[in-house]
């Protein structure tokens, strides 16, 4: 998984498109179990699954979760 800042001040999170069955999840606390699926559109770009995330004033953690 890669995370990069875009020129429009959003995050671009990407991972290999061959990772079938994985979903991107987010949580505002690293120590709780309140992970929820990110509902932003996933795009396939050159073999990478990519999601753009708008920055928010609160902390947010991301993980790939296998279903």
FENRAGI-V673799 format. One record per residue. N is the residue number from 1. RES is the residue in one letter. PHI is phi in whole degrees, 0 to 359 (NA if undefined). D_CENTER is the distance of its C-alpha to the mean C-alpha in whole Angstrom. Layout:
n res phi d_center
N RES PHI D_CENTER
N RES PHI D_CENTER
//
This chain:
n res phi d_center
1 X NA 8
2 X 237 9
3 X 230 8
4 X 223 11
5 X 272 12
6 X 266 14
7 X 290 17
8 X 259 17
9 X 59 15
10 X 236 12
11 X 265 9
12 X 244 8
13 X 257 5
14 X 222 7
15 X 205 9
16 X 298 12
17 X 293 13
18 X 284 16
19 X 279 13
20 X 284 15
21 X 91 14
22 X 259 11
23 X 235 8
24 X 275 5
25 X 236 6
26 X 227 7
27 X 203 11
28 X 276 13
29 X 225 15
30 X 287 15
31 X 260 18
32 X 258 18
33 X 254 17
34 X 272 15
35 X 288 12
36 X 228 11
37 X 294 9
38 X 286 7
39 X 263 10
40 X 296 9
41 X 296 10
42 X 264 9
43 X 249 12
44 X 262 13
45 X 232 15
46 X 53 17
47 X 81 16
48 X 241 12
49 X 275 10
50 X 232 8
51 X 227 6
52 X 266 8
53 X 236 7
54 X 288 11
55 X 290 12
56 X 233 14
57 X 286 17
58 X 257 16
59 X 293 14
60 X 213 10
61 X 247 9
62 X 231 6
63 X 211 7
64 X 263 7
65 X 237 10
66 X 271 13
67 X 276 15
//
